[in-house]
Amino acid sequence: MLDTLLQGVFSSTTIQPLQFCLCLLTALVIGAFLGLIYTRQSRYTSSFLVTLALLPAIVCVVILLVNGNIGAGVAVAGAFSLVRFRSQPGTAREIGALFLAMSSGLACGMGYLGYAVLFTVVLGLLMLGLEALCTRLPRRDSEKTLRITIPEDLDYCELFDDLFAEYTNRWESVAVKTTNMGSLFKLTYHITLKDAKREKEFLDALRCRNGNLEISLSRQEANNEL
C-alpha cells in the first residue's frame, strides 16, 4: 500500500521509500552542519539561516523527483529563481554559502551521499579556516571613499590636488555629479590616507576649500561585497 502511494501518478517510475528517506536525511544533516558553520564565521539573519539549512534538502528532493535528470533539475530550479529570494542582493559570502548548499543537495539527490558529506565537511572547514585567516590579515582602514560638494563656480579638476598630495598616498576621481538644479557638484574620490590620525585635519582643510559644504568620508567597500 505504501509503495502504491509513493508511486508517481503520471509515471511508472517509483522512488524507493528507504532511498528517499536516506537521501533526505543526509541532506538535512548537511544543511544543519552548514548552518552551524555559517553562524560561527559571519553575521546572519534567522531567515537566511533557516533557508541555508533547508536548501540542500529542497534541491535533493527536486533532483529525486526528476529521477536524477540534471537537465530537468536545472530547469525546475531555474523556475524557482523567478521568485525573489531576498529583498536586496546578498553579499559574496552569502552567495558562496548558497552555492555550497545547492551543490551538496545536488550530490544527495544523485545518490552520492558519501561524496556529499565529504564535500560539505571539507568545504565547511575550509570556510572556517579562511575566515580565521582573514581576521588576522591587516585591515585596509586607510582606504576611503570621499564625497565632496562644491559650488558650480569652482573648477574641480585640480582644486584639491595639493591637499591630496599632503594627506593621501593615492587618490582617484571616480564620479562627478550635478545636483540642486546644477548649482552644485558632487565629487567622489577613492583615497588612501597617509595617516589615519590626521583625518580630521584633512577634512577641516577640505571644508575651507569647498565653502563648508557637505563632505563625507566612509570606508571603501569592495565592488563584489553587495
C-alpha positions in Angstrom: 0.0 0.0 0.0 2.8 2.4 0.9 4.6 1.7 -2.3 1.4 2.4 -4.2 1.0 5.8 -2.6 4.7 6.7 -3.3 4.4 5.8 -7.0 4.1 8.7 -9.4 0.6 9.3 -10.8 1.9 10.1 -14.3 4.8 7.7 -14.5 5.6 4.1 -13.7 8.9 5.1 -12.1 8.9 4.5 -8.4 11.1 6.3 -5.8 12.1 3.7 -3.2 11.0 4.9 0.2 14.2 3.9 2.0 16.4 5.5 -0.5 14.3 8.7 -0.5 14.4 8.9 3.3 18.2 8.3 3.4 18.9 11.0 0.8 16.6 13.4 2.5 18.0 12.8 6.0 21.6 13.2 4.7 20.6 16.5 3.0 19.0 17.8 6.3 22.1 16.8 8.3 24.3 18.6 5.8 22.0 21.7 5.9 22.2 21.8 9.7 26.0 21.5 9.5 26.2 24.3 7.0 24.0 26.5 9.2 26.3 25.8 12.2 29.4 26.7 10.2 27.8 29.9 8.9 26.8 31.1 12.4 30.5 30.8 13.5 32.0 32.8 10.7 29.8 35.8 10.0 26.7 37.8 10.9 23.4 36.3 9.8 19.7 36.7 10.0 17.4 33.9 11.2 15.6 33.8 7.8 18.8 33.3 5.9 20.0 30.6 8.3 16.8 28.6 8.0 16.9 28.8 4.2 20.5 27.7 4.2 19.7 24.7 6.4 16.8 23.7 4.3 18.2 24.3 0.8 20.2 21.1 0.5 17.0 19.1 1.2 15.0 21.1 -1.2 17.5 20.6 -4.1 17.8 16.9 -3.2 14.0 16.4 -3.5 13.9 18.3 -6.8 16.6 16.0 -8.2 15.0 12.9 -6.8 11.6 13.8 -8.4 13.2 14.2 -11.8 14.8 10.8 -11.4 18.4 12.2 -11.4 18.0 14.1 -14.7 20.3 17.0 -14.2 18.9 18.9 -17.2 15.3 18.7 -15.9 16.5 19.5 -12.4 18.3 22.7 -13.5 15.2 23.7 -15.5 13.0 23.3 -12.4 15.4 25.1 -10.2 15.6 27.9 -12.8 11.8 28.4 -12.4 12.3 28.9 -8.7 14.7 31.7 -9.4 11.8 33.8 -10.8 10.7 34.3 -7.2 13.0 36.8 -5.4 14.8 35.1 -2.6 15.8 38.3 -0.8 14.6 41.9 -0.8 18.1 43.1 -1.5 21.2 41.4 -3.1 23.3 39.2 -0.8 27.0 39.5 -0.1 29.6 37.4 -1.7 29.8 35.3 1.4 26.1 34.6 1.3 26.1 33.7 -2.3 29.0 31.3 -1.7 27.2 29.6 1.1 24.1 29.2 -1.0 26.0 27.6 -3.9 27.7 25.2 -1.4 24.3 24.2 0.0 22.9 23.7 -3.6 25.9 21.6 -4.6 25.5 19.4 -1.5 21.8 18.9 -2.2 22.6 18.1 -5.8 25.0 15.4 -4.7 22.5 13.9 -2.3 19.8 13.9 -5.0 22.1 12.0 -7.3 22.7 9.4 -4.6 26.4 10.2 -3.9 25.8 10.6 -0.2 29.4 9.9 0.9 30.8 12.4 -1.6 28.2 14.9 -0.5 29.2 14.6 3.2 32.9 14.7 2.3 32.5 17.7 0.1 30.5 19.6 2.7 32.8 18.8 5.6 36.0 19.8 3.6 34.5 23.0 2.2 32.9 23.9 5.5 36.1 23.5 7.4 38.0 25.4 4.7 35.5 28.3 5.0 36.2 28.4 8.7 39.9 28.4 8.2 39.8 31.1 5.6 37.6 33.3 7.7 40.0 32.9 10.6 42.9 33.8 8.3 41.1 36.9 7.0 40.6 38.2 10.6 44.4 38.1 11.1 45.2 40.0 7.9 45.9 43.7 8.2 42.7 45.8 7.7 42.5 48.3 4.9 41.2 51.1 7.1 43.2 53.8 5.3 41.3 53.2 2.0 38.3 55.5 2.0 35.6 56.9 -0.3 35.5 60.7 -0.2 32.5 62.7 -1.3 32.7 66.4 -1.6 30.1 69.0 -2.6 31.3 72.2 -4.2 29.6 75.2 -5.8 29.3 75.3 -9.6 31.7 78.3 -9.9 34.7 76.2 -8.7 36.9 74.3 -11.1 37.1 70.9 -9.6 39.8 69.4 -11.9 42.8 70.4 -9.7 41.0 72.0 -6.8 42.1 69.6 -4.1 45.3 68.1 -5.6 47.6 69.9 -3.2 45.6 68.6 -0.2 45.5 65.1 -1.6 49.3 65.2 -2.1 49.8 66.2 1.5 47.3 63.9 3.3 47.0 60.8 1.0 49.2 58.3 -0.7 46.9 57.8 -3.6 43.7 59.4 -4.9 41.5 58.8 -7.8 38.4 60.7 -9.1 35.7 58.1 -9.8 32.5 60.2 -10.3 31.2 63.7 -10.8 27.5 64.5 -10.4 25.5 67.8 -10.6 22.8 68.4 -8.1 20.4 71.2 -6.8 19.4 72.2 -10.3 23.0 72.3 -11.5 24.2 74.8 -8.8 26.4 72.2 -7.0 28.8 69.5 -8.0 29.2 66.2 -6.0 32.7 64.7 -6.4 33.6 61.2 -5.5 37.2 60.1 -4.9 38.9 56.9 -3.8 41.7 57.8 -1.5 44.3 56.1 0.7 45.2 58.2 3.8 48.8 58.6 4.8 48.0 58.9 8.5 44.5 58.0 9.8 45.2 60.2 12.9 45.2 63.3 10.6 41.7 62.5 9.2 40.0 65.5 11.0 42.8 67.8 9.9 42.3 66.7 6.3 38.5 67.2 6.5 38.9 70.7 8.0 41.3 71.7 5.1 38.7 70.4 2.6 35.9 72.4 4.3 37.9 75.6 4.0 38.3 74.8 0.3 34.7 73.9 -0.6 33.0 76.7 1.3 32.0 74.4 4.3 29.5 72.4 2.1 28.8 68.8 2.7 31.7 66.3 2.9 31.5 62.6 3.7 34.3 60.1 4.3 33.5 56.4 4.5 35.1 53.1 4.3 35.8 51.9 0.8 33.7 48.9 0.0 34.8 46.2 -2.4 32.7 46.0 -5.6 31.8 42.4 -5.0 30.6 43.0 -1.5 27.0 44.0 -2.2 
